[in-house]
Amino acid sequence: KTAFAKQFPLLMSALWIGSEKLKPNDTIASVINQGTLGIGFIGLAECLVALLGKHHGESGEAQELGLKIVTYMRDRANQFSEQYQHNYSVLATPAEGLSGKFTRIDRKKFGTLPGITDRDYYTNSNHVPVYYKCSARHKAEVEAPYHELTRGGHIFYVEIDGDATHNPEVIMR
């Protein structure tokens, strides 16, 4: 009852059914279930390094803990959906601006911590860090189980050197 239409101009421009009929000072209670309330995250890899000394691309133990963490987040989102009767979900999305901002804040507060705050940004969501050298297959195998847990959305990408358009075999290595 503290969220008003004027606070969400994009969503209130007919993006949510019925939202275009709201006046600026109307609460969004009548239309909030037309959308999803996404709970995003960054820095799983750095979290795992802080807890175990390795990220999920390097260690089966870290992968297991990473899946437990994101499962917990998904379960809490489901609990919120039941409790508040809204559409909550966990999403694994890029947050380039935020990942750099959070790293700067944490470095200022905690100092430079190897594998955690020693880079310019945290790794997006559940991705294997870009600096970690591994095959596309390994990256896919590590990240794939998280897709079931992030039903609000997720992406998968692979960085390669050069143009592999005419050389698909290189992707499969």
C-alpha positions in Angstrom: 0.0 0.0 0.0 3.0 2.2 -0.2 3.7 1.8 -3.9 2.0 4.3 -6.1 1.5 4.5 -9.9 3.6 7.7 -10.2 6.6 5.7 -9.0 6.5 3.3 -12.0 5.7 5.3 -15.1 6.9 2.7 -17.5 4.9 -0.1 -16.0 1.9 2.2 -15.8 1.9 2.9 -19.5 -0.3 -0.1 -20.2 2.5 -2.6 -19.6 0.4 -4.1 -16.8 -3.3 -4.7 -17.7 -5.4 -1.9 -16.2 -2.4 0.2 -15.2 -3.1 2.9 -17.7 -6.4 3.7 -15.8 -4.6 4.5 -12.5 -4.1 8.0 -11.4 -0.6 9.0 -10.2 -1.4 8.8 -6.5 -3.3 5.5 -6.8 -1.7 2.4 -5.3 -0.7 -0.3 -7.7 -2.4 -3.0 -5.6 -5.1 -3.6 -8.3 -2.6 -4.3 -11.1 0.6 -5.7 -9.4 -0.3 -9.3 -10.3 -0.1 -8.5 -14.0 3.6 -8.6 -13.8 6.4 -10.5 -12.0 8.3 -9.2 -9.0 11.8 -10.3 -9.9 14.6 -11.0 -7.4 17.9 -10.8 -9.1 21.4 -11.6 -7.9 25.0 -11.1 -8.7 28.3 -12.4 -7.4 27.6 -16.1 -6.7 31.1 -16.9 -7.9 32.7 -14.4 -5.5 30.4 -15.6 -2.7 31.6 -19.1 -3.2 35.3 -18.0 -3.2 34.6 -16.2 0.1 33.0 -19.3 1.6 35.1 -22.1 0.1 38.1 -20.6 -1.6 36.9 -21.7 -5.1 34.0 -20.9 -7.3 31.5 -23.3 -8.9 33.5 -23.6 -12.2 36.6 -24.9 -10.2 35.0 -27.2 -7.6 32.2 -29.7 -7.3 31.8 -28.7 -3.6 31.4 -25.0 -4.7 28.9 -26.1 -7.4 26.9 -28.0 -4.8 26.8 -25.0 -2.4 26.0 -22.6 -5.2 23.0 -24.7 -6.1 21.9 -24.8 -2.5 22.1 -21.0 -2.2 20.1 -20.4 -5.4 17.6 -23.1 -4.4 17.1 -21.3 -1.1 16.5 -18.0 -3.0 14.0 -19.7 -5.3 12.2 -21.4 -2.4 11.9 -18.0 -0.6 10.5 -16.4 -3.7 7.9 -19.2 -3.9 7.1 -18.6 -0.2 6.6 -14.9 -0.9 4.3 -15.7 -3.8 2.2 -17.8 -1.5 2.3 -15.5 1.5 1.6 -12.2 -0.4 -0.3 -13.7 -3.4 2.0 -12.0 -5.9 4.2 -13.3 -8.7 7.7 -13.5 -7.3 10.6 -15.2 -9.2 14.3 -15.4 -9.1 16.2 -14.2 -12.2 19.8 -14.5 -13.3 20.4 -11.4 -15.3 23.3 -9.2 -16.3 23.7 -6.2 -14.0 26.9 -4.6 -15.3 26.5 -1.2 -13.7 25.4 -2.7 -10.4 28.1 -5.3 -10.3 30.8 -2.7 -10.5 29.1 -0.4 -8.0 28.7 -3.2 -5.4 32.4 -4.2 -5.9 33.6 -0.6 -5.3 31.4 -0.3 -2.2 32.6 -3.7 -0.8 36.3 -2.9 -1.6 36.0 0.3 0.3 34.4 -1.4 3.3 36.4 -4.7 3.3 39.5 -4.0 1.3 40.9 -5.9 -1.6 40.2 -9.6 -1.2 41.7 -11.9 -3.7 39.1 -13.6 -5.9 36.3 -11.4 -4.4 36.9 -7.7 -4.5 40.1 -7.6 -6.6 38.4 -7.0 -9.9 36.3 -4.1 -11.2 33.0 -6.0 -11.0 31.3 -9.0 -9.5 30.4 -11.9 -11.9 26.8 -11.7 -13.1 24.3 -14.1 -11.4 25.4 -17.7 -11.5 27.9 -17.4 -14.4 31.3 -18.9 -14.3 33.7 -15.9 -14.2 34.9 -14.6 -17.5 38.5 -14.7 -16.4 38.3 -18.5 -15.7 39.5 -20.4 -18.7 37.3 -23.4 -19.5 35.6 -25.0 -22.4 32.2 -23.9 -23.6 31.0 -27.4 -22.7 32.2 -27.1 -19.1 30.7 -23.6 -18.7 27.4 -25.0 -20.0 27.5 -28.0 -17.7 28.2 -25.8 -14.6 25.6 -23.1 -15.4 22.8 -25.3 -16.8 21.4 -26.5 -13.4 20.8 -22.9 -12.3 18.3 -22.3 -15.2 15.7 -24.5 -13.5 16.0 -22.3 -10.4 15.9 -18.9 -12.2 12.5 -19.1 -13.9 12.3 -15.3 -13.9 14.9 -15.3 -16.7 18.5 -16.2 -17.4 21.0 -16.1 -20.2 23.9 -18.2 -21.3 26.8 -16.9 -23.3 30.3 -18.0 -24.3 33.2 -15.6 -25.1 35.4 -16.8 -27.9 38.4 -15.4 -29.7 37.6 -14.6 -33.3 34.7 -15.5 -35.6 33.5 -19.0 -35.1 30.6 -18.7 -37.6 32.2 -21.1 -40.1 34.0 -23.2 -37.5 31.4 -24.7 -35.1 33.8 -27.5 -34.1 35.8 -24.9 -32.1 32.7 -24.2 -29.9 32.3 -27.8 -29.0 35.9 -28.1 -27.7 
